[in-house]
Amino acid sequence: MVRKPILIALHLAFLLGLIPTHLSAQADLDYQNRGEYYEGIRPKPVSGYDIEVLSMLVDYKESTEHLPDQLRVRFYLDKKADVHMIVREKDHRLFYWLDKVKPAHSWRGGSYNEFVWPTKNVLQQLDDKLDMYKLGVLIRIGQPTPARVEQLAPAVLYHSKAPDSISGYRFTMKTNGDARLSCSVYREGKSDPLTTETFTRTQGGLPFTVLWDARGAGDGDYTLVCKGFFLDTNQGLEQTISFHHLMRAR
């Protein structure tokens, strides 16, 4: 708890111009509790993971000429579960971070859920011309922290109109060093991949994206499996993402 004399001293310091006003504005942008969520500038996290999942988004982009006044995340839960949402830049430039989302009403199973937040508090002050799709969204189910095997809910990021249907997904990850990877999508219960994408060299610490065209894939449970090795040590690495695909987005 901040003592009253300290608060009085800080107030006098601002009045006398001893503390620059831009530092006060900067403090407003710091990562902090915003009510139903935490948001702000946060130091770039140090990753000790061989592969880290940064984002899983539905392959959909809504046109915009500037950063909208509010952003929306829409996602489907096939059953009621604990949800851990992170909105972040896929490649750190502004050090933006949003997490610890606590909705006014519990997330619903067997239904689409939505989270809406204003951009004026942080994002517009950082860059009012920011391309909203520089942001990634990660919705972990059950487990709040990164793991070699993750269950995710695909997210739709938009500002006004969500898509009517889902035609594909964008999985964004990074490796902890330069690596060669092969990523395949499987339907649950099937041993043959639906598609495979090979990356001859991912640059350590920088994001790369696996795109899956899901047109023609029926509703159900799927898995993305990425396997490979670091180019300098030949050490193996692997990441598995389980998710539920639903063609309709409403």
Backbone as numpy.savetxt, mean C-alpha at the origin, in Angstrom:
# Nx Ny Nz CAx CAy CAz Cx Cy Cz
3.28 13.30 29.44 2.43 14.50 29.44 3.31 15.75 29.44
2.95 16.74 28.59 3.70 17.98 28.53 3.25 18.90 29.65
4.18 19.39 30.49 3.85 20.25 31.61 3.35 21.61 31.13
2.46 22.22 31.91 1.87 23.51 31.54 2.92 24.60 31.34
3.95 24.72 32.22 4.98 25.75 32.00 5.70 25.58 30.66
5.89 24.32 30.23 6.56 24.08 28.94 5.68 24.56 27.81
4.38 24.29 27.90 3.46 24.74 26.86 3.44 26.26 26.76
3.46 26.93 27.94 3.47 28.40 27.95 4.75 28.93 27.31
5.88 28.28 27.62 7.16 28.71 27.06 7.18 28.54 25.55
6.64 27.42 25.06 6.59 27.19 23.60 5.71 28.22 22.93
4.56 28.53 23.56 3.65 29.52 22.99 4.32 30.89 22.89
5.03 31.30 23.95 5.74 32.58 23.93 6.83 32.59 22.87
7.49 31.44 22.68 8.56 31.35 21.69 8.02 31.57 20.29
6.84 31.01 20.00 6.22 31.23 18.69 5.83 32.69 18.52
5.24 33.28 19.59 4.82 34.68 19.50 6.01 35.60 19.27
7.15 35.30 19.87 8.34 36.14 19.75 9.14 35.84 18.49
8.68 34.83 17.72 9.38 34.49 16.49 10.65 33.71 16.71
10.79 33.12 17.90 12.00 32.35 18.18 11.96 30.97 17.53
10.74 30.48 17.20 10.58 29.21 16.50 9.95 29.51 15.15
10.62 29.23 14.05 10.09 29.55 12.72 8.74 28.87 12.49
7.83 29.57 11.81 6.50 29.03 11.56 6.54 27.81 10.66
7.57 27.70 9.79 7.61 26.55 8.90 7.87 25.26 9.67
8.50 25.39 10.86 8.71 24.20 11.68 7.39 23.73 12.27
6.51 24.69 12.60 5.18 24.32 13.09 4.40 23.61 11.99
4.47 24.14 10.75 3.79 23.51 9.63 4.35 22.11 9.38
5.68 21.98 9.50 6.32 20.68 9.31 5.81 19.69 10.34
5.63 20.15 11.59 5.14 19.26 12.64 3.75 18.74 12.32
2.92 19.57 11.65 1.58 19.15 11.27 1.63 18.01 10.24
2.72 17.92 9.50 2.84 16.87 8.49 3.47 15.60 9.04
4.00 15.66 10.24 4.61 14.47 10.83 3.58 13.37 11.00
4.04 12.14 10.89 3.19 10.96 11.09 2.56 11.02 12.47
1.21 11.00 12.50 0.50 11.14 13.77 -0.94 10.66 13.63
-1.61 10.58 14.77 -3.00 10.15 14.82 -3.90 11.22 14.19
-4.69 10.81 13.18 -5.60 11.74 12.51 -7.06 11.42 12.82
-7.30 10.59 13.81 -8.67 10.22 14.15 -8.89 8.74 13.92
-9.34 8.39 12.69 -9.59 6.99 12.36 -8.36 6.32 11.75
-7.26 7.04 11.64 -6.06 6.49 11.02 -4.86 7.35 11.42
-3.67 6.83 11.15 -2.43 7.59 11.33 -1.92 7.95 9.94
-1.35 9.17 9.82 -0.89 9.63 8.51 0.19 10.67 8.70
1.12 10.73 7.74 2.12 11.77 7.74 3.44 11.34 7.17
4.45 12.19 7.38 5.81 11.89 6.93 6.44 10.93 7.92
6.98 9.86 7.40 7.60 8.85 8.24 8.93 8.45 7.62
9.99 8.30 8.41 11.28 7.90 7.83 11.16 6.61 7.03
11.95 6.53 5.98 11.94 5.34 5.14 12.25 4.11 5.98
11.36 3.10 5.98 11.60 1.92 6.79 12.80 1.12 6.27
13.56 0.58 7.20 14.69 -0.27 6.83 14.19 -1.70 6.74
14.31 -2.30 5.57 13.79 -3.64 5.36 14.89 -4.68 5.49
14.64 -5.68 6.34 15.57 -6.78 6.44 15.07 -8.02 5.73
14.00 -7.83 4.91 13.37 -8.96 4.24 13.99 -9.17 2.86
14.12 -10.43 2.47 14.65 -10.74 1.13 13.75 -10.13 0.06
12.45 -10.35 0.21 11.46 -9.71 -0.67 10.42 -9.06 0.23
10.00 -7.86 -0.12 8.94 -7.19 0.64 7.83 -6.77 -0.31
6.61 -7.12 0.04 5.45 -6.71 -0.75 5.08 -5.28 -0.37
4.99 -4.40 -1.36 4.69 -2.99 -1.13 3.24 -2.64 -1.41
2.64 -3.32 -2.39 1.30 -2.93 -2.81 0.66 -4.05 -3.62
-0.67 -4.17 -3.48 -1.45 -5.01 -4.39 -2.69 -4.23 -4.78
-2.70 -3.78 -6.03 -3.79 -2.95 -6.53 -4.49 -3.61 -7.71
-5.79 -3.40 -7.79 -6.52 -3.73 -9.01 -5.96 -2.87 -10.14
-5.81 -3.45 -11.32 -5.26 -2.72 -12.47 -6.32 -1.77 -13.02
-6.39 -0.59 -12.41 -7.40 0.40 -12.77 -6.85 1.78 -12.46
-7.01 2.70 -13.40 -6.58 4.08 -13.18 -7.70 5.02 -13.59
-8.09 5.86 -12.64 -9.10 6.88 -12.90 -8.38 8.18 -13.26
-8.79 8.77 -14.37 -8.08 9.96 -14.84 -8.29 11.14 -13.90
-7.25 11.96 -13.78 -7.32 13.17 -12.96 -6.21 14.12 -13.41
-6.50 15.43 -13.36 -5.52 16.43 -13.78 -4.69 16.94 -12.61
-5.15 16.67 -11.40 -4.44 17.11 -10.20 -4.79 16.16 -9.07
-4.15 16.32 -7.96 -4.43 15.47 -6.81 -5.85 15.77 -6.31
-6.72 14.77 -6.29 -8.11 15.00 -5.84 -8.16 15.41 -4.37
-9.30 15.99 -3.97 -9.48 16.43 -2.60 -9.61 15.26 -1.63
-10.01 14.11 -2.15 -10.08 12.92 -1.32 -9.75 11.69 -2.15
-9.24 10.68 -1.48 -8.92 9.41 -2.13 -9.73 8.30 -1.46
-9.97 7.25 -2.24 -10.78 6.13 -1.75 -10.05 4.80 -2.01
-10.17 3.91 -1.06 -9.69 2.54 -1.22 -10.89 1.62 -1.03
-11.09 0.75 -1.99 -12.22 -0.19 -1.97 -11.64 -1.60 -2.04
-12.15 -2.50 -1.19 -11.65 -3.88 -1.20 -12.73 -4.84 -0.73
-12.62 -6.08 -1.20 -13.61 -7.12 -0.90 -13.03 -8.09 0.12
-13.84 -8.45 1.11 -13.50 -9.50 2.06 -14.47 -10.65 1.86
-13.94 -11.83 1.55 -14.83 -12.96 1.38 -15.40 -13.45 2.71
-14.71 -13.10 3.82 -15.24 -13.40 5.15 -14.67 -12.37 6.13
-15.34 -12.22 7.26 -14.91 -11.23 8.25 -13.52 -11.59 8.76
-12.63 -10.58 8.87 -11.25 -10.82 9.27 -10.63 -9.53 9.77
-9.50 -9.66 10.46 -8.72 -8.49 10.85 -8.04 -7.92 9.61
-8.14 -6.61 9.44 -7.59 -5.94 8.26 -6.50 -4.97 8.71
-5.36 -5.03 8.03 -4.24 -4.14 8.31 -3.86 -3.43 7.01
-4.24 -2.16 6.91 -4.07 -1.40 5.67 -2.89 -0.43 5.78
-2.11 -0.37 4.70 -1.04 0.61 4.57 -1.18 1.30 3.21
-1.14 2.63 3.22 -1.03 3.41 1.98 0.31 4.12 2.04
1.11 3.95 1.00 2.47 4.49 1.01 2.91 4.76 -0.42
3.98 5.48 -0.57 4.59 5.60 -1.90 5.27 4.28 -2.25
5.15 3.89 -3.51 5.83 2.67 -3.92 7.34 2.89 -3.96
7.75 4.09 -4.32 9.17 4.45 -4.29 9.28 5.73 -3.45
9.96 5.64 -2.31 9.97 6.75 -1.35 10.57 8.02 -1.96
9.79 9.10 -1.96 10.26 10.42 -2.34 9.81 11.44 -1.31
8.53 11.35 -0.94 7.96 12.27 0.05 7.91 11.66 1.44
8.18 10.37 1.55 8.14 9.64 2.83 6.73 9.63 3.43
5.73 9.55 2.54 4.33 9.52 2.96 3.95 8.13 3.46
3.13 8.10 4.52 2.71 6.83 5.11 1.36 7.01 5.80
0.45 6.05 5.57 -0.84 6.02 6.24 -1.11 4.59 6.68
-1.50 4.40 7.95 -1.82 3.06 8.42 -2.67 3.15 9.69
-2.80 2.04 10.40 -3.58 1.95 11.65 -5.00 2.47 11.44
-5.62 2.02 10.35 -6.98 2.45 10.02 -7.98 1.75 10.93
-8.78 2.52 11.62 -9.83 2.00 12.51 -11.16 2.60 12.05
-11.91 1.87 11.24 -13.16 2.43 10.70 -14.21 2.60 11.78
-15.14 3.51 11.53 -16.22 3.75 12.49 -17.08 2.50 12.66
-17.22 1.73 11.59 -17.96 0.47 11.64 -17.01 -0.64 11.18
-17.17 -1.82 11.76 -16.27 -2.93 11.46 -16.31 -3.28 9.98
-15.17 -3.73 9.46 -15.11 -4.22 8.09 -16.08 -5.41 7.94
-16.77 -5.48 6.82 -17.79 -6.50 6.61 -17.26 -7.65 5.76
-17.58 -8.88 6.17 -17.25 -10.04 5.37 -18.32 -10.31 4.33
-17.94 -10.91 3.19 -18.88 -11.17 2.12 -19.36 -9.91 1.44
-18.55 -8.87 1.49 -18.98 -7.57 0.97 -17.77 -6.71 0.62
-18.01 -5.69 -0.21 -17.00 -4.67 -0.45 -16.99 -3.67 0.71
-15.80 -3.23 1.05 -15.60 -2.23 2.10 -14.89 -1.03 1.50
-15.00 0.12 2.14 -14.39 1.33 1.59 -13.79 2.20 2.70
-12.65 2.79 2.38 -12.00 3.74 3.26 -11.76 5.03 2.47
-12.13 6.18 3.04 -12.00 7.48 2.38 -11.23 8.42 3.29
-10.29 9.18 2.71 -9.58 10.16 3.53 -9.25 11.41 2.70
-9.18 12.58 3.36 -8.88 13.82 2.63 -7.39 13.94 2.34
-7.07 14.61 1.25 -5.66 14.82 0.89 -5.12 16.15 1.40
-6.00 17.04 1.88 -5.56 18.38 2.25 -4.63 18.38 3.46
-4.80 17.41 4.38 -4.02 17.42 5.62 -2.54 17.18 5.39
-2.22 16.28 4.45 -0.81 15.91 4.25 -0.42 15.93 2.77
-1.08 15.12 1.95 -0.63 14.92 0.57 -0.58 16.20 -0.24
-1.60 17.04 -0.15 -1.61 18.27 -0.93 -0.50 19.21 -0.49
-0.15 19.18 0.78 0.92 20.04 1.27 2.30 19.52 0.84
2.40 18.20 0.66 3.66 17.63 0.20 3.86 17.84 -1.30
2.80 17.60 -2.08 2.89 17.75 -3.53 1.47 17.76 -4.09
0.94 18.95 -4.39 -0.44 19.04 -4.84 -0.62 18.56 -6.28
0.48 18.23 -6.95 0.41 17.69 -8.31 0.79 16.21 -8.33
0.82 15.60 -7.16 1.21 14.19 -7.06 0.27 13.30 -7.87
0.84 12.40 -8.64 0.07 11.36 -9.32 -0.37 10.36 -8.26
-1.68 10.25 -8.05 -2.19 9.38 -6.99 -1.76 7.93 -7.16
-1.42 7.55 -8.39 -1.02 6.15 -8.63 0.47 5.93 -8.40
1.15 6.95 -7.87 2.48 6.73 -7.30 2.36 6.07 -5.93
1.14 6.10 -5.40 0.88 5.47 -4.11 0.56 3.99 -4.30
0.95 3.21 -3.33 0.57 1.80 -3.29 -0.33 1.55 -2.11
-1.12 0.51 -2.19 -2.00 0.12 -1.09 -1.77 -1.36 -0.79
-1.60 -1.65 0.48 -1.38 -3.03 0.93 -2.39 -3.34 2.01
-3.20 -4.37 1.79 -4.21 -4.77 2.77 -3.92 -6.20 3.19
-3.28 -6.33 4.35 -2.98 -7.65 4.89 -4.18 -8.17 5.68
-4.42 -9.46 5.54 -5.52 -10.10 6.24 -4.94 -10.93 7.38
-5.36 -10.61 8.59 -4.94 -11.37 9.77 -3.60 -10.94 10.32
-2.57 -11.02 9.52 -1.21 -10.75 9.98 -0.81 -9.31 9.67
-0.32 -8.54 10.66 -0.04 -7.12 10.43 1.34 -6.84 9.83
2.26 -7.80 9.87 3.64 -7.54 9.46 4.03 -8.38 8.25
5.10 -7.99 7.55 5.55 -8.76 6.38 5.89 -10.20 6.74
5.67 -11.10 5.77 5.99 -12.51 5.96 6.26 -13.13 4.60
6.88 -14.30 4.60 7.18 -14.97 3.33 5.91 -15.44 2.64
4.90 -15.76 3.43 3.59 -16.13 2.90 2.57 -15.12 3.43
1.91 -14.40 2.53 0.97 -13.36 2.94 -0.39 -13.59 2.31
-1.43 -13.24 3.07 -2.78 -13.22 2.53 -3.20 -11.77 2.40
-3.55 -11.35 1.18 -3.88 -9.96 0.90 -5.27 -9.83 0.32
-5.87 -8.66 0.53 -7.11 -8.29 -0.15 -6.75 -7.29 -1.24
-7.03 -7.57 -2.50 -6.74 -6.60 -3.57 -7.50 -5.30 -3.34
-6.84 -4.18 -3.62 -7.44 -2.87 -3.37 -7.67 -2.11 -4.67
-8.79 -1.41 -4.74 -9.05 -0.45 -5.81 -8.74 0.93 -5.25
-7.83 1.66 -5.88 -7.52 3.03 -5.49 -8.17 3.96 -6.51
-9.05 4.86 -6.04 -9.75 5.77 -6.95 -10.18 7.01 -6.17
-10.82 7.95 -6.86 -11.28 9.15 -6.17 -12.75 9.45 -6.38
-13.34 9.01 -7.50 -14.75 9.32 -7.76 -15.56 8.09 -8.17
-15.08 7.36 -9.17 -15.85 6.24 -9.71 -15.01 4.97 -9.73
-15.45 3.97 -9.00 -14.78 2.67 -8.99 -15.13 1.91 -10.27
-14.29 0.98 -10.70 -14.61 0.20 -11.90 -15.81 -0.71 -11.64
-16.48 -1.10 -12.71 -17.60 -2.04 -12.58 -17.11 -3.47 -12.45
-15.96 -3.74 -13.06 -15.41 -5.10 -13.01 -13.89 -5.03 -12.87
-13.31 -6.16 -12.51 -11.87 -6.24 -12.28 -11.24 -7.11 -13.37
-10.28 -6.53 -14.09 -9.68 -7.24 -15.22 -8.23 -7.63 -14.97
-7.65 -7.18 -13.86 -6.25 -7.53 -13.61 -5.75 -6.93 -12.31
-4.50 -7.30 -11.97 -3.90 -6.85 -10.72 -2.46 -6.44 -10.95
-1.99 -5.53 -10.06 -0.61 -5.08 -10.07 0.00 -5.35 -8.70
0.95 -6.29 -8.66 1.66 -6.64 -7.43 3.01 -5.92 -7.45
3.24 -5.03 -6.50 4.50 -4.29 -6.45 5.32 -4.76 -5.25
6.58 -5.09 -5.51 7.48 -5.62 -4.48 8.86 -5.01 -4.65
9.74 -5.32 -3.72 11.15 -4.98 -3.89 11.99 -6.08 -3.25
13.17 -6.27 -3.80 14.12 -7.23 -3.23 15.20 -6.46 -2.49
15.85 -7.15 -1.57 16.85 -6.50 -0.72 18.22 -6.43 -1.38
18.30 -6.91 -2.60 19.52 -6.86 -3.39 19.18 -7.23 -4.82
20.10 -7.02 -5.75 19.85 -7.38 -7.13 19.54 -8.87 -7.22
18.47 -9.21 -7.95 18.02 -10.60 -7.96 17.41 -10.97 -9.31
17.32 -12.27 -9.54 16.59 -12.82 -10.68 15.37 -13.54 -10.12
14.20 -13.27 -10.71 12.96 -13.83 -10.18 12.05 -14.33 -11.29
11.26 -15.33 -10.95 10.20 -15.82 -11.81 8.91 -15.84 -10.98
7.87 -15.17 -11.48 6.62 -15.03 -10.72 5.47 -15.66 -11.50
4.74 -16.56 -10.84 3.65 -17.30 -11.49 2.37 -17.19 -10.67
1.24 -17.15 -11.37 -0.07 -17.12 -10.74 -0.71 -18.50 -10.88
-1.26 -19.01 -9.77 -1.91 -20.32 -9.75 -3.33 -20.17 -9.23
-4.22 -20.96 -9.77 -5.56 -21.08 -9.16 -5.47 -22.14 -8.07
-6.21 -21.93 -6.99 -6.17 -22.87 -5.87 -6.51 -24.29 -6.33
-5.66 -25.23 -5.93 -5.89 -26.62 -6.27 -5.29 -27.04 -7.60
-4.69 -26.10 -8.34 -4.10 -26.41 -9.65 -2.58 -26.29 -9.57
-1.88 -27.19 -10.25 -0.42 -27.19 -10.20 0.21 -26.46 -11.38
-0.55 -26.25 -12.45 -0.02 -25.55 -13.61 -0.30 -24.05 -13.50
0.71 -23.22 -13.73 0.49 -21.77 -13.61 -0.39 -21.23 -14.74
-1.16 -20.20 -14.42 -1.96 -19.51 -15.43 -1.10 -18.58 -16.26
-0.07 -18.02 -15.62 0.85 -17.12 -16.31 2.15 -17.05 -15.53
3.24 -16.73 -16.21 4.55 -16.58 -15.56 5.26 -15.37 -16.15
5.83 -14.56 -15.27 6.62 -13.40 -15.69 8.01 -13.51 -15.08
9.05 -13.35 -15.92 10.42 -13.49 -15.45 11.13 -12.14 -15.43
11.84 -11.88 -14.35 12.65 -10.67 -14.21 14.11 -11.10 -14.16
14.85 -10.79 -15.21 16.25 -11.23 -15.25 17.11 -10.49 -14.24
16.68 -9.27 -13.87 17.42 -8.52 -12.86 16.51 -7.48 -12.21
16.19 -7.66 -10.93 15.52 -6.61 -10.16 16.61 -5.87 -9.40
16.51 -4.55 -9.38 17.52 -3.76 -8.70 17.18 -3.65 -7.22
18.11 -4.00 -6.36 17.88 -4.02 -4.93 17.36 -2.69 -4.39
16.29 -2.77 -3.59 15.74 -1.58 -2.96 14.78 -0.77 -3.80
14.63 -1.12 -5.08 13.73 -0.40 -5.97 12.53 -1.27 -6.32
11.33 -0.65 -6.44 10.13 -1.45 -6.70 10.08 -2.02 -8.11
9.48 -3.19 -8.22 9.15 -3.77 -9.52 7.72 -4.30 -9.42
7.04 -4.41 -10.55 5.61 -4.75 -10.55 5.33 -5.95 -11.43
4.59 -6.90 -10.88 4.08 -8.05 -11.63 2.64 -7.72 -12.02
2.34 -7.78 -13.30 1.00 -7.49 -13.81 0.34 -8.79 -14.23
-0.84 -9.07 -13.66 -1.60 -10.26 -14.07 -2.90 -9.83 -14.73
-3.08 -10.23 -15.99 -4.33 -10.00 -16.71 -5.30 -11.10 -16.30
-6.30 -10.73 -15.50 -7.22 -11.73 -14.93 -8.48 -11.92 -15.76
-8.54 -11.32 -16.94 -9.72 -11.52 -17.78 -9.84 -13.00 -18.15
-11.00 -13.54 -17.93 -11.21 -14.96 -18.21 -11.02 -15.84 -16.99
-10.45 -15.30 -15.95 -10.28 -16.07 -14.71 -11.56 -15.97 -13.88
-12.05 -17.09 -13.42 -13.28 -17.10 -12.63 -13.05 -16.64 -11.21
-14.14 -16.32 -10.53 -14.05 -15.96 -9.12 -13.44 -17.11 -8.33
-12.64 -16.77 -7.32 -12.06 -17.83 -6.51 -10.76 -17.40 -5.88
-10.07 -18.36 -5.27 -8.81 -18.12 -4.57 -7.62 -18.41 -5.49
-6.64 -17.51 -5.45 -5.46 -17.61 -6.31 -4.21 -17.33 -5.48
-3.07 -17.70 -6.07 -1.79 -17.49 -5.40 -0.77 -16.99 -6.40
-0.01 -15.97 -6.02 1.16 -15.53 -6.78 2.39 -16.05 -6.05
3.24 -16.77 -6.77 4.47 -17.31 -6.18 5.67 -16.76 -6.96
6.56 -16.06 -6.25 7.79 -15.55 -6.85 8.97 -16.30 -6.26
9.80 -16.87 -7.14 10.99 -17.61 -6.71 12.20 -17.13 -7.48
13.36 -17.14 -6.84 14.57 -16.73 -7.52 15.77 -16.78 -6.61
16.76 -15.92 -6.93 18.00 -15.91 -6.15 18.67 -14.55 -6.30
19.47 -14.20 -5.27 20.28 -12.99 -5.35 21.45 -13.22 -6.30
21.75 -12.22 -7.13 22.77 -12.38 -8.16 24.18 -12.42 -7.59
24.39 -11.81 -6.42 25.76 -11.78 -5.88 26.10 -13.01 -5.04
25.09 -13.64 -4.44 25.37 -14.76 -3.53 24.73 -16.07 -3.95
23.81 -16.02 -4.92 23.02 -17.19 -5.33 22.08 -17.69 -4.22
21.94 -16.92 -3.16 21.01 -17.29 -2.10 19.59 -17.25 -2.63
18.83 -18.32 -2.36 17.47 -18.39 -2.85 16.53 -17.45 -2.11
15.45 -17.06 -2.78 14.43 -16.22 -2.16 13.08 -16.58 -2.75
12.04 -16.39 -1.94 10.69 -16.79 -2.36 9.65 -15.95 -1.63
8.58 -15.60 -2.34 7.46 -14.87 -1.76 6.16 -15.44 -2.31
5.19 -15.67 -1.42 3.89 -16.19 -1.81 2.80 -15.23 -1.35
1.88 -14.90 -2.26 0.75 -14.02 -1.96 -0.53 -14.76 -2.31
-1.39 -14.96 -1.31 -2.70 -15.56 -1.53 -3.75 -14.46 -1.55
-4.73 -14.58 -2.44 -5.76 -13.55 -2.55 -7.03 -14.13 -3.16
-8.12 -13.41 -2.95 -9.41 -13.83 -3.51 -9.76 -12.91 -4.68
-10.02 -13.51 -5.84 -10.36 -12.75 -7.03 -11.87 -12.74 -7.22
-12.44 -11.56 -7.39 -13.86 -11.39 -7.67 -13.98 -10.48 -8.88
-14.62 -10.95 -9.92 -14.68 -10.17 -11.16 -15.46 -8.87 -10.98
-16.55 -8.91 -10.25 -17.34 -7.67 -10.07 -16.66 -6.79 -9.02
-16.75 -5.50 -9.19 -16.10 -4.56 -8.28 -17.11 -3.76 -7.46
-18.36 -4.18 -7.52 -19.40 -3.44 -6.77 -20.32 -4.43 -6.06
